Amino acid sequence: MTQIPDGYVRTAMSPAIQYADDMRLPFVCSRNRLRSPTAEALFSRLPGVETASAGTSPDAENPVSLDLVDWADTIFVMEDVHRKKLNESFGSKLRAKKIVVLGIPDRYAYMDLELVRLLTLKLARHVKVR
């Protein structure tokens, strides 16, 4: 497995202008095996950010739960199908939640450098760091 350089995520996201303390960010994909665990591991390195990951499939390593939805500030999903599944499962519980579709297809290995690059670029629009 390729190592991500220390400070890579923080440096790549540094153009963001403002930082919100105590952000709780879950990442959701289908089976919670590659994309969402990568995002969880990457962004857990940021100060003041709590992360989690889950999957929408019944056989997910960690299935999305109502507790996770309630805990979240913003929910990041990898594809639109994940947003639709969340809406089907949790409907009205999502009214006060922001769901961001990252548009990252299921073709990357855990910690794949291209996946890390995409996650970092896409999250920089939504997560502000100091």
N, CA, C and O atoms as CSV, one atom per row, in Angstrom:
chain,resi,resn,atom,element,x,y,z
A,1,MET,N,N,0.839,-1.177,0.000
A,1,MET,CA,C,0.000,0.000,0.000
A,1,MET,C,C,0.887,1.244,0.000
A,1,MET,O,O,1.865,1.310,0.745
A,2,THR,N,N,0.555,2.207,-0.816
A,2,THR,CA,C,1.305,3.451,-0.903
A,2,THR,C,C,0.986,4.333,0.294
A,2,THR,O,O,-0.174,4.454,0.686
A,3,GLN,N,N,1.983,4.935,0.864
A,3,GLN,CA,C,1.805,5.815,2.012
A,3,GLN,C,C,1.447,7.225,1.546
A,3,GLN,O,O,2.028,7.738,0.589
A,4,ILE,N,N,0.504,7.834,2.217
A,4,ILE,CA,C,0.127,9.221,1.962
A,4,ILE,C,C,1.065,10.076,2.810
A,4,ILE,O,O,1.179,9.848,4.014
A,5,PRO,N,N,1.739,11.053,2.206
A,5,PRO,CA,C,2.671,11.880,2.974
A,5,PRO,C,C,1.967,12.613,4.114
A,5,PRO,O,O,0.845,13.091,3.950
A,6,ASP,N,N,2.627,12.699,5.263
A,6,ASP,CA,C,2.076,13.462,6.379
A,6,ASP,C,C,1.802,14.883,5.919
A,6,ASP,O,O,2.620,15.494,5.231
A,7,GLY,N,N,0.647,15.400,6.303
A,7,GLY,CA,C,0.291,16.768,5.952
A,7,GLY,C,C,-0.302,16.927,4.562
A,7,GLY,O,O,-0.686,18.036,4.192
A,8,TYR,N,N,-0.390,15.847,3.773
A,8,TYR,CA,C,-0.896,15.966,2.399
A,8,TYR,C,C,-2.308,16.535,2.373
A,8,TYR,O,O,-2.577,17.498,1.655
A,9,VAL,N,N,-3.212,15.944,3.153
A,9,VAL,CA,C,-4.599,16.383,3.141
A,9,VAL,C,C,-4.703,17.813,3.624
A,9,VAL,O,O,-5.391,18.627,3.009
A,10,ARG,N,N,-4.029,18.131,4.716
A,10,ARG,CA,C,-4.087,19.491,5.270
A,10,ARG,C,C,-3.538,20.508,4.272
A,10,ARG,O,O,-4.128,21.573,4.094
A,11,THR,N,N,-2.421,20.196,3.621
A,11,THR,CA,C,-1.824,21.105,2.643
A,11,THR,C,C,-2.720,21.264,1.422
A,11,THR,O,O,-2.917,22.380,0.941
A,12,ALA,N,N,-3.256,20.180,0.923
A,12,ALA,CA,C,-4.091,20.234,-0.272
A,12,ALA,C,C,-5.381,20.992,-0.022
A,12,ALA,O,O,-5.945,21.578,-0.946
A,13,MET,N,N,-5.854,20.990,1.214
A,13,MET,CA,C,-7.109,21.667,1.522
A,13,MET,C,C,-6.899,23.071,2.066
A,13,MET,O,O,-7.877,23.749,2.383
A,14,SER,N,N,-5.675,23.526,2.185
A,14,SER,CA,C,-5.394,24.814,2.817
A,14,SER,C,C,-5.994,26.037,2.124
A,14,SER,O,O,-6.143,27.059,2.793
A,15,PRO,N,N,-6.348,26.015,0.839
A,15,PRO,CA,C,-6.973,27.203,0.268
A,15,PRO,C,C,-8.338,27.542,0.867
A,15,PRO,O,O,-8.822,28.658,0.677
A,16,ALA,N,N,-8.969,26.618,1.580
A,16,ALA,CA,C,-10.253,26.905,2.197
A,16,ALA,C,C,-10.091,28.033,3.209
A,16,ALA,O,O,-9.051,28.160,3.855
A,17,ILE,N,N,-11.136,28.850,3.337
A,17,ILE,CA,C,-10.992,30.084,4.074
A,17,ILE,C,C,-11.378,30.048,5.539
A,17,ILE,O,O,-10.858,30.845,6.320
A,18,GLN,N,N,-12.239,29.185,5.930
A,18,GLN,CA,C,-12.787,29.242,7.278
A,18,GLN,C,C,-12.829,27.837,7.843
A,18,GLN,O,O,-12.881,26.862,7.093
A,19,TYR,N,N,-12.809,27.729,9.141
A,19,TYR,CA,C,-12.793,26.427,9.798
A,19,TYR,C,C,-13.921,26.357,10.802
A,19,TYR,O,O,-14.116,27.292,11.579
A,20,ALA,N,N,-14.657,25.280,10.802
A,20,ALA,CA,C,-15.709,25.067,11.793
A,20,ALA,C,C,-15.246,23.992,12.759
A,20,ALA,O,O,-14.920,22.882,12.339
A,21,ASP,N,N,-15.213,24.303,14.045
A,21,ASP,CA,C,-14.781,23.329,15.050
A,21,ASP,C,C,-15.807,22.215,15.204
A,21,ASP,O,O,-17.000,22.403,14.965
A,22,ASP,N,N,-15.313,21.064,15.604
A,22,ASP,CA,C,-16.148,19.924,15.934
A,22,ASP,C,C,-17.100,19.517,14.815
A,22,ASP,O,O,-18.304,19.381,15.032
A,23,MET,N,N,-16.563,19.329,13.641
A,23,MET,CA,C,-17.368,18.846,12.522
A,23,MET,C,C,-17.457,17.326,12.597
A,23,MET,O,O,-16.460,16.646,12.841
A,24,ARG,N,N,-18.656,16.803,12.385
A,24,ARG,CA,C,-18.884,15.352,12.384
A,24,ARG,C,C,-19.284,14.937,10.978
A,24,ARG,O,O,-20.371,15.266,10.503
A,25,LEU,N,N,-18.389,14.212,10.321
A,25,LEU,CA,C,-18.553,13.904,8.906
A,25,LEU,C,C,-18.534,12.400,8.646
A,25,LEU,O,O,-17.473,11.778,8.698
A,26,PRO,N,N,-19.695,11.812,8.366
A,26,PRO,CA,C,-19.691,10.421,7.930
A,26,PRO,C,C,-19.549,10.344,6.408
A,26,PRO,O,O,-20.027,11.215,5.681
A,27,PHE,N,N,-18.889,9.292,5.949
A,27,PHE,CA,C,-18.695,9.027,4.529
A,27,PHE,C,C,-19.407,7.715,4.206
A,27,PHE,O,O,-19.258,6.724,4.921
A,28,VAL,N,N,-20.180,7.721,3.123
A,28,VAL,CA,C,-21.012,6.570,2.801
A,28,VAL,C,C,-20.736,6.093,1.381
A,28,VAL,O,O,-20.711,6.879,0.434
A,29,CYS,N,N,-20.529,4.785,1.259
A,29,CYS,CA,C,-20.459,4.143,-0.058
A,29,CYS,C,C,-21.363,2.907,0.004
A,29,CYS,O,O,-22.263,2.856,0.843
A,30,SER,N,N,-21.151,1.935,-0.841
A,30,SER,CA,C,-22.039,0.777,-0.866
A,30,SER,C,C,-21.747,-0.224,0.243
A,30,SER,O,O,-22.620,-0.524,1.056
A,31,ARG,N,N,-20.531,-0.737,0.279
A,31,ARG,CA,C,-20.219,-1.837,1.195
A,31,ARG,C,C,-19.267,-1.443,2.321
A,31,ARG,O,O,-18.913,-2.279,3.153
A,32,ASN,N,N,-18.854,-0.192,2.354
A,32,ASN,CA,C,-17.986,0.311,3.419
A,32,ASN,C,C,-16.687,-0.491,3.517
A,32,ASN,O,O,-16.256,-0.888,4.600
A,33,ARG,N,N,-16.078,-0.717,2.349
A,33,ARG,CA,C,-14.834,-1.495,2.344
A,33,ARG,C,C,-13.655,-0.731,1.737
A,33,ARG,O,O,-12.508,-0.998,2.098
A,34,LEU,N,N,-13.911,0.223,0.815
A,34,LEU,CA,C,-12.799,0.875,0.120
A,34,LEU,C,C,-12.891,2.398,0.164
A,34,LEU,O,O,-12.056,3.057,0.783
A,35,ARG,N,N,-13.899,2.951,-0.486
A,35,ARG,CA,C,-13.974,4.411,-0.613
A,35,ARG,C,C,-14.262,5.115,0.709
A,35,ARG,O,O,-13.505,5.996,1.115
A,36,SER,N,N,-15.334,4.742,1.378
A,36,SER,CA,C,-15.673,5.457,2.616
A,36,SER,C,C,-14.657,5.218,3.735
A,36,SER,O,O,-14.377,6.157,4.480
A,37,PRO,N,N,-14.086,4.015,3.901
A,37,PRO,CA,C,-13.027,3.892,4.910
A,37,PRO,C,C,-11.780,4.719,4.569
A,37,PRO,O,O,-11.095,5.208,5.467
A,38,THR,N,N,-11.486,4.873,3.269
A,38,THR,CA,C,-10.366,5.733,2.874
A,38,THR,C,C,-10.641,7.166,3.307
A,38,THR,O,O,-9.779,7.815,3.899
A,39,ALA,N,N,-11.840,7.658,3.012
A,39,ALA,CA,C,-12.196,9.032,3.390
A,39,ALA,C,C,-12.178,9.207,4.903
A,39,ALA,O,O,-11.680,10.211,5.412
A,40,GLU,N,N,-12.715,8.241,5.608
A,40,GLU,CA,C,-12.716,8.313,7.075
A,40,GLU,C,C,-11.292,8.422,7.618
A,40,GLU,O,O,-11.014,9.260,8.476
A,41,ALA,N,N,-10.410,7.590,7.126
A,41,ALA,CA,C,-9.019,7.607,7.599
A,41,ALA,C,C,-8.317,8.912,7.236
A,41,ALA,O,O,-7.599,9.477,8.060
A,42,LEU,N,N,-8.515,9.390,6.019
A,42,LEU,CA,C,-7.850,10.623,5.585
A,42,LEU,C,C,-8.263,11.832,6.397
A,42,LEU,O,O,-7.416,12.581,6.885
A,43,PHE,N,N,-9.558,12.022,6.541
A,43,PHE,CA,C,-10.041,13.258,7.145
A,43,PHE,C,C,-10.086,13.208,8.661
A,43,PHE,O,O,-10.325,14.228,9.307
A,44,SER,N,N,-9.860,12.041,9.235
A,44,SER,CA,C,-9.752,11.964,10.694
A,44,SER,C,C,-8.465,12.632,11.172
A,44,SER,O,O,-8.313,12.913,12.361
A,45,ARG,N,N,-7.548,12.885,10.252
A,45,ARG,CA,C,-6.275,13.541,10.587
A,45,ARG,C,C,-6.425,15.044,10.801
A,45,ARG,O,O,-5.525,15.686,11.342
A,46,LEU,N,N,-7.548,15.603,10.384
A,46,LEU,CA,C,-7.747,17.044,10.499
A,46,LEU,C,C,-8.200,17.401,11.915
A,46,LEU,O,O,-9.050,16.716,12.483
A,47,PRO,N,N,-7.641,18.463,12.486
A,47,PRO,CA,C,-8.036,18.854,13.843
A,47,PRO,C,C,-9.492,19.314,13.883
A,47,PRO,O,O,-9.956,20.027,12.993
A,48,GLY,N,N,-10.197,18.899,14.919
A,48,GLY,CA,C,-11.582,19.328,15.090
A,48,GLY,C,C,-12.576,18.614,14.204
A,48,GLY,O,O,-13.747,18.992,14.169
A,49,VAL,N,N,-12.147,17.597,13.490
A,49,VAL,CA,C,-13.035,16.857,12.598
A,49,VAL,C,C,-13.150,15.421,13.095
A,49,VAL,O,O,-12.146,14.730,13.266
A,50,GLU,N,N,-14.377,14.984,13.324
A,50,GLU,CA,C,-14.646,13.590,13.662
A,50,GLU,C,C,-15.203,12.927,12.416
A,50,GLU,O,O,-16.039,13.510,11.725
A,51,THR,N,N,-14.753,11.725,12.124
A,51,THR,CA,C,-15.215,11.034,10.932
A,51,THR,C,C,-15.761,9.651,11.276
A,51,THR,O,O,-15.469,9.083,12.329
A,52,ALA,N,N,-16.557,9.138,10.357
A,52,ALA,CA,C,-17.077,7.783,10.440
A,52,ALA,C,C,-17.326,7.335,9.009
A,52,ALA,O,O,-17.331,8.153,8.089
A,53,SER,N,N,-17.532,6.046,8.822
A,53,SER,CA,C,-17.886,5.558,7.495
A,53,SER,C,C,-18.898,4.432,7.629
A,53,SER,O,O,-18.959,3.738,8.644
A,54,ALA,N,N,-19.691,4.272,6.576
A,54,ALA,CA,C,-20.735,3.252,6.580
A,54,ALA,C,C,-21.102,2.926,5.143
A,54,ALA,O,O,-20.677,3.602,4.206
A,55,GLY,N,N,-21.897,1.880,4.988
A,55,GLY,CA,C,-22.344,1.466,3.665
A,55,GLY,C,C,-23.852,1.327,3.611
A,55,GLY,O,O,-24.508,1.115,4.631
A,56,THR,N,N,-24.394,1.449,2.409
A,56,THR,CA,C,-25.846,1.353,2.219
A,56,THR,C,C,-26.315,-0.064,1.932
A,56,THR,O,O,-27.512,-0.337,2.027
A,57,SER,N,N,-25.419,-0.966,1.587
A,57,SER,CA,C,-25.798,-2.345,1.270
A,57,SER,C,C,-26.045,-3.149,2.551
A,57,SER,O,O,-25.442,-2.874,3.588
A,58,PRO,N,N,-26.934,-4.141,2.472
A,58,PRO,CA,C,-27.182,-4.980,3.649
A,58,PRO,C,C,-25.929,-5.719,4.127
A,58,PRO,O,O,-25.810,-6.041,5.309
A,59,ASP,N,N,-24.997,-5.987,3.207
A,59,ASP,CA,C,-23.773,-6.709,3.596
A,59,ASP,C,C,-22.596,-5.776,3.857
A,59,ASP,O,O,-21.443,-6.208,3.831
A,60,ALA,N,N,-22.879,-4.494,4.108
A,60,ALA,CA,C,-21.814,-3.525,4.392
A,60,ALA,C,C,-21.094,-3.892,5.682
A,60,ALA,O,O,-21.693,-4.433,6.612
A,61,GLU,N,N,-19.805,-3.591,5.723
A,61,GLU,CA,C,-19.018,-3.812,6.945
A,61,GLU,C,C,-19.658,-3.098,8.135
A,61,GLU,O,O,-19.748,-3.653,9.230
A,62,ASN,N,N,-20.100,-1.864,7.906
A,62,ASN,CA,C,-20.770,-1.059,8.922
A,62,ASN,C,C,-21.969,-0.403,8.240
A,62,ASN,O,O,-21.803,0.635,7.600
A,63,PRO,N,N,-23.168,-0.972,8.355
A,63,PRO,CA,C,-24.334,-0.400,7.680
A,63,PRO,C,C,-24.704,0.973,8.248
A,63,PRO,O,O,-24.515,1.232,9.437
A,64,VAL,N,N,-25.227,1.841,7.397
A,64,VAL,CA,C,-25.689,3.152,7.841
A,64,VAL,C,C,-26.811,2.944,8.858
A,64,VAL,O,O,-27.701,2.116,8.662
A,65,SER,N,N,-26.751,3.706,9.938
A,65,SER,CA,C,-27.760,3.600,10.991
A,65,SER,C,C,-28.377,4.963,11.279
A,65,SER,O,O,-27.839,5.998,10.886
A,66,LEU,N,N,-29.501,4.948,11.963
A,66,LEU,CA,C,-30.126,6.200,12.375
A,66,LEU,C,C,-29.213,6.967,13.326
A,66,LEU,O,O,-29.168,8.197,13.282
A,67,ASP,N,N,-28.491,6.260,14.178
A,67,ASP,CA,C,-27.537,6.925,15.080
A,67,ASP,C,C,-26.489,7.709,14.293
A,67,ASP,O,O,-26.137,8.829,14.666
A,68,LEU,N,N,-25.993,7.123,13.208
A,68,LEU,CA,C,-24.999,7.810,12.382
A,68,LEU,C,C,-25.602,9.054,11.739
A,68,LEU,O,O,-24.972,10.111,11.717
A,69,VAL,N,N,-26.812,8.932,11.219
A,69,VAL,CA,C,-27.501,10.068,10.601
A,69,VAL,C,C,-27.701,11.181,11.627
A,69,VAL,O,O,-27.438,12.349,11.339
A,70,ASP,N,N,-28.165,10.820,12.822
A,70,ASP,CA,C,-28.380,11.825,13.872
A,70,ASP,C,C,-27.083,12.503,14.282
A,70,ASP,O,O,-27.070,13.704,14.555
A,71,TRP,N,N,-25.997,11.751,14.328
A,71,TRP,CA,C,-24.681,12.250,14.738
A,71,TRP,C,C,-24.087,13.237,13.736
A,71,TRP,O,O,-23.349,14.140,14.128
A,72,ALA,N,N,-24.396,13.078,12.459
A,72,ALA,CA,C,-23.729,13.802,11.367
A,72,ALA,C,C,-24.094,15.274,11.286
A,72,ALA,O,O,-25.223,15.678,11.562
A,73,ASP,N,N,-23.085,16.072,10.892
A,73,ASP,CA,C,-23.347,17.456,10.510
A,73,ASP,C,C,-23.668,17.506,9.016
A,73,ASP,O,O,-24.690,18.059,8.608
A,74,THR,N,N,-22.795,16.931,8.218
A,74,THR,CA,C,-22.965,16.802,6.770
A,74,THR,C,C,-22.637,15.365,6.415
A,74,THR,O,O,-21.669,14.801,6.924
A,75,ILE,N,N,-23.439,14.771,5.545
A,75,ILE,CA,C,-23.199,13.389,5.125
A,75,ILE,C,C,-22.629,13.411,3.713
A,75,ILE,O,O,-23.230,13.985,2.804
A,76,PHE,N,N,-21.475,12.789,3.533
A,76,PHE,CA,C,-20.836,12.702,2.225
A,76,PHE,C,C,-21.063,11.312,1.655
A,76,PHE,O,O,-20.679,10.311,2.259
A,77,VAL,N,N,-21.694,11.261,0.484
A,77,VAL,CA,C,-21.920,9.987,-0.194
A,77,VAL,C,C,-21.088,9.957,-1.466
A,77,VAL,O,O,-20.838,10.996,-2.078
A,78,MET,N,N,-20.666,8.780,-1.856
A,78,MET,CA,C,-19.801,8.651,-3.020
A,78,MET,C,C,-20.551,8.807,-4.337
A,78,MET,O,O,-20.016,9.380,-5.286
A,79,GLU,N,N,-21.788,8.305,-4.407
A,79,GLU,CA,C,-22.563,8.354,-5.644
A,79,GLU,C,C,-24.013,8.715,-5.337
A,79,GLU,O,O,-24.466,8.599,-4.199
A,80,ASP,N,N,-24.732,9.153,-6.368
A,80,ASP,CA,C,-26.129,9.547,-6.197
A,80,ASP,C,C,-26.990,8.386,-5.699
A,80,ASP,O,O,-27.950,8.608,-4.961
A,81,VAL,N,N,-26.667,7.170,-6.083
A,81,VAL,CA,C,-27.435,6.005,-5.623
A,81,VAL,C,C,-27.397,5.905,-4.098
A,81,VAL,O,O,-28.360,5.435,-3.494
A,82,HIS,N,N,-26.314,6.332,-3.472
A,82,HIS,CA,C,-26.210,6.291,-2.012
A,82,HIS,C,C,-27.130,7.340,-1.377
A,82,HIS,O,O,-27.746,7.083,-0.343
A,83,ARG,N,N,-27.219,8.509,-1.990
A,83,ARG,CA,C,-28.148,9.543,-1.504
A,83,ARG,C,C,-29.580,9.024,-1.584
A,83,ARG,O,O,-30.364,9.201,-0.652
A,84,LYS,N,N,-29.914,8.386,-2.695
A,84,LYS,CA,C,-31.275,7.851,-2.863
A,84,LYS,C,C,-31.577,6.787,-1.816
A,84,LYS,O,O,-32.671,6.767,-1.253
A,85,LYS,N,N,-30.624,5.907,-1.550
A,85,LYS,CA,C,-30.836,4.864,-0.540
A,85,LYS,C,C,-30.991,5.461,0.856
A,85,LYS,O,O,-31.799,4.980,1.651
A,86,LEU,N,N,-30.226,6.501,1.156
A,86,LEU,CA,C,-30.393,7.174,2.448
A,86,LEU,C,C,-31.789,7.770,2.563
A,86,LEU,O,O,-32.448,7.637,3.595
A,87,ASN,N,N,-32.234,8.427,1.498
A,87,ASN,CA,C,-33.575,9.024,1.509
A,87,ASN,C,C,-34.652,7.956,1.677
A,87,ASN,O,O,-35.626,8.173,2.398
A,88,GLU,N,N,-34.492,6.821,1.029
A,88,GLU,CA,C,-35.461,5.729,1.170
A,88,GLU,C,C,-35.484,5.191,2.603
A,88,GLU,O,O,-36.551,4.885,3.136
A,89,SER,N,N,-34.326,5.080,3.214
A,89,SER,CA,C,-34.228,4.479,4.543
A,89,SER,C,C,-34.550,5.442,5.686
A,89,SER,O,O,-35.114,5.038,6.703
A,90,PHE,N,N,-34.189,6.722,5.514
A,90,PHE,CA,C,-34.278,7.644,6.644
A,90,PHE,C,C,-35.150,8.864,6.388
A,90,PHE,O,O,-35.383,9.660,7.298
A,91,GLY,N,N,-35.636,9.021,5.159
A,91,GLY,CA,C,-36.580,10.071,4.776
A,91,GLY,C,C,-36.571,11.339,5.602
A,91,GLY,O,O,-35.672,12.169,5.468
A,92,SER,N,N,-37.575,11.492,6.463
A,92,SER,CA,C,-37.767,12.737,7.218
A,92,SER,C,C,-36.619,13.033,8.176
A,92,SER,O,O,-36.411,14.192,8.537
A,93,LYS,N,N,-35.878,12.029,8.591
A,93,LYS,CA,C,-34.738,12.249,9.502
A,93,LYS,C,C,-33.609,13.023,8.809
A,93,LYS,O,O,-32.716,13.550,9.473
A,94,LEU,N,N,-33.654,13.087,7.489
A,94,LEU,CA,C,-32.603,13.780,6.731
A,94,LEU,C,C,-32.945,15.236,6.423
A,94,LEU,O,O,-32.124,15.949,5.845
A,95,ARG,N,N,-34.128,15.683,6.792
A,95,ARG,CA,C,-34.556,17.048,6.434
A,95,ARG,C,C,-33.586,18.131,6.878
A,95,ARG,O,O,-33.354,19.097,6.151
A,96,ALA,N,N,-33.028,17.978,8.051
A,96,ALA,CA,C,-32.120,18.997,8.587
A,96,ALA,C,C,-30.663,18.708,8.249
A,96,ALA,O,O,-29.765,19.408,8.716
A,97,LYS,N,N,-30.425,17.687,7.445
A,97,LYS,CA,C,-29.054,17.288,7.118
A,97,LYS,C,C,-28.693,17.696,5.693
A,97,LYS,O,O,-29.526,17.689,4.787
A,98,LYS,N,N,-27.445,18.046,5.534
A,98,LYS,CA,C,-26.919,18.312,4.195
A,98,LYS,C,C,-26.270,17.017,3.705
A,98,LYS,O,O,-25.450,16.421,4.404
A,99,ILE,N,N,-26.644,16.590,2.504
A,99,ILE,CA,C,-26.035,15.418,1.892
A,99,ILE,C,C,-25.281,15.887,0.660
A,99,ILE,O,O,-25.851,16.539,-0.215
A,100,VAL,N,N,-24.006,15.557,0.594
A,100,VAL,CA,C,-23.156,15.958,-0.518
A,100,VAL,C,C,-22.779,14.710,-1.314
A,100,VAL,O,O,-22.212,13.759,-0.777
A,101,VAL,N,N,-23.106,14.736,-2.608
A,101,VAL,CA,C,-22.728,13.641,-3.502
A,101,VAL,C,C,-21.361,13.977,-4.103
A,101,VAL,O,O,-21.216,14.978,-4.804
A,102,LEU,N,N,-20.372,13.147,-3.828
A,102,LEU,CA,C,-19.003,13.405,-4.285
A,102,LEU,C,C,-18.753,12.957,-5.722
A,102,LEU,O,O,-17.818,13.441,-6.361
A,103,GLY,N,N,-19.559,12.054,-6.235
A,103,GLY,CA,C,-19.381,11.600,-7.614
A,103,GLY,C,C,-18.116,10.777,-7.817
A,103,GLY,O,O,-17.411,10.948,-8.811
A,104,ILE,N,N,-17.833,9.889,-6.881
A,104,ILE,CA,C,-16.633,9.052,-6.972
A,104,ILE,C,C,-17.067,7.603,-7.204
A,104,ILE,O,O,-17.653,6.981,-6.318
A,105,PRO,N,N,-16.781,7.067,-8.395
A,105,PRO,CA,C,-17.224,5.705,-8.731
A,105,PRO,C,C,-16.454,4.635,-7.957
A,105,PRO,O,O,-15.386,4.886,-7.399
A,106,ASP,N,N,-17.028,3.447,-7.945
A,106,ASP,CA,C,-16.462,2.318,-7.207
A,106,ASP,C,C,-15.425,1.593,-8.059
A,106,ASP,O,O,-15.673,0.494,-8.556
A,107,ARG,N,N,-14.277,2.211,-8.218
A,107,ARG,CA,C,-13.211,1.578,-8.998
A,107,ARG,C,C,-11.819,1.777,-8.392
A,107,ARG,O,O,-10.808,1.638,-9.080
A,108,TYR,N,N,-11.781,2.095,-7.126
A,108,TYR,CA,C,-10.513,2.369,-6.470
A,108,TYR,C,C,-10.279,1.411,-5.313
A,108,TYR,O,O,-11.221,0.960,-4.663
A,109,ALA,N,N,-9.027,1.111,-5.068
A,109,ALA,CA,C,-8.636,0.312,-3.912
A,109,ALA,C,C,-8.554,1.219,-2.687
A,109,ALA,O,O,-8.538,2.445,-2.804
A,110,TYR,N,N,-8.504,0.602,-1.522
A,110,TYR,CA,C,-8.331,1.357,-0.281
A,110,TYR,C,C,-7.035,2.160,-0.344
A,110,TYR,O,O,-5.975,1.612,-0.650
A,111,MET,N,N,-7.119,3.434,-0.059
A,111,MET,CA,C,-5.995,4.374,-0.047
A,111,MET,C,C,-5.302,4.525,-1.402
A,111,MET,O,O,-4.149,4.954,-1.459
A,112,ASP,N,N,-5.977,4.185,-2.470
A,112,ASP,CA,C,-5.449,4.430,-3.817
A,112,ASP,C,C,-5.125,5.922,-3.939
A,112,ASP,O,O,-5.928,6.764,-3.538
A,113,LEU,N,N,-3.971,6.247,-4.483
A,113,LEU,CA,C,-3.551,7.657,-4.559
A,113,LEU,C,C,-4.514,8.523,-5.362
A,113,LEU,O,O,-4.719,9.687,-5.018
A,114,GLU,N,N,-5.107,7.984,-6.423
A,114,GLU,CA,C,-6.086,8.755,-7.196
A,114,GLU,C,C,-7.353,8.987,-6.378
A,114,GLU,O,O,-7.945,10.064,-6.450
A,115,LEU,N,N,-7.769,8.003,-5.614
A,115,LEU,CA,C,-8.923,8.172,-4.721
A,115,LEU,C,C,-8.623,9.235,-3.671
A,115,LEU,O,O,-9.474,10.079,-3.388
A,116,VAL,N,N,-7.453,9.205,-3.103
A,116,VAL,CA,C,-7.048,10.209,-2.108
A,116,VAL,C,C,-7.071,11.602,-2.731
A,116,VAL,O,O,-7.566,12.552,-2.123
A,117,ARG,N,N,-6.533,11.721,-3.943
A,117,ARG,CA,C,-6.523,13.018,-4.637
A,117,ARG,C,C,-7.944,13.522,-4.879
A,117,ARG,O,O,-8.244,14.687,-4.617
A,118,LEU,N,N,-8.819,12.649,-5.380
A,118,LEU,CA,C,-10.205,13.042,-5.646
A,118,LEU,C,C,-10.935,13.446,-4.369
A,118,LEU,O,O,-11.616,14.471,-4.335
A,119,LEU,N,N,-10.793,12.656,-3.346
A,119,LEU,CA,C,-11.445,12.984,-2.077
A,119,LEU,C,C,-10.974,14.326,-1.543
A,119,LEU,O,O,-11.776,15.138,-1.081
A,120,THR,N,N,-9.684,14.549,-1.608
A,120,THR,CA,C,-9.117,15.799,-1.099
A,120,THR,C,C,-9.637,17.001,-1.890
A,120,THR,O,O,-10.020,18.015,-1.307
A,121,LEU,N,N,-9.649,16.885,-3.204
A,121,LEU,CA,C,-10.147,17.981,-4.041
A,121,LEU,C,C,-11.628,18.251,-3.797
A,121,LEU,O,O,-12.040,19.402,-3.654
A,122,LYS,N,N,-12.415,17.200,-3.750
A,122,LYS,CA,C,-13.858,17.372,-3.611
A,122,LYS,C,C,-14.266,17.840,-2.218
A,122,LYS,O,O,-15.202,18.627,-2.075
A,123,LEU,N,N,-13.573,17.362,-1.199
A,123,LEU,CA,C,-13.901,17.777,0.160
A,123,LEU,C,C,-13.482,19.214,0.444
A,123,LEU,O,O,-14.085,19.880,1.286
A,124,ALA,N,N,-12.460,19.693,-0.246
A,124,ALA,CA,C,-11.987,21.057,-0.007
A,124,ALA,C,C,-13.084,22.089,-0.259
A,124,ALA,O,O,-13.032,23.191,0.286
A,125,ARG,N,N,-14.058,21.748,-1.063
A,125,ARG,CA,C,-15.178,22.665,-1.353
A,125,ARG,C,C,-16.148,22.748,-0.181
A,125,ARG,O,O,-16.930,23.694,-0.087
A,126,HIS,N,N,-16.102,21.762,0.714
A,126,HIS,CA,C,-17.109,21.662,1.761
A,126,HIS,C,C,-16.550,21.717,3.173
A,126,HIS,O,O,-17.233,22.173,4.090
A,127,VAL,N,N,-15.329,21.261,3.359
A,127,VAL,CA,C,-14.719,21.218,4.684
A,127,VAL,C,C,-13.644,22.283,4.749
A,127,VAL,O,O,-12.683,22.261,3.980
A,128,LYS,N,N,-13.810,23.193,5.649
A,128,LYS,CA,C,-12.859,24.298,5.792
A,128,LYS,C,C,-11.856,23.978,6.881
A,128,LYS,O,O,-12.227,23.576,7.984
A,129,VAL,N,N,-10.584,24.159,6.565
A,129,VAL,CA,C,-9.531,23.893,7.553
A,129,VAL,C,C,-8.727,25.160,7.810
A,129,VAL,O,O,-8.717,26.089,7.002
A,130,ARG,N,N,-8.051,25.175,8.959
A,130,ARG,CA,C,-7.202,26.339,9.253
A,130,ARG,C,C,-5.843,26.117,8.657
A,130,ARG,O,O,-4.966,26.972,8.784
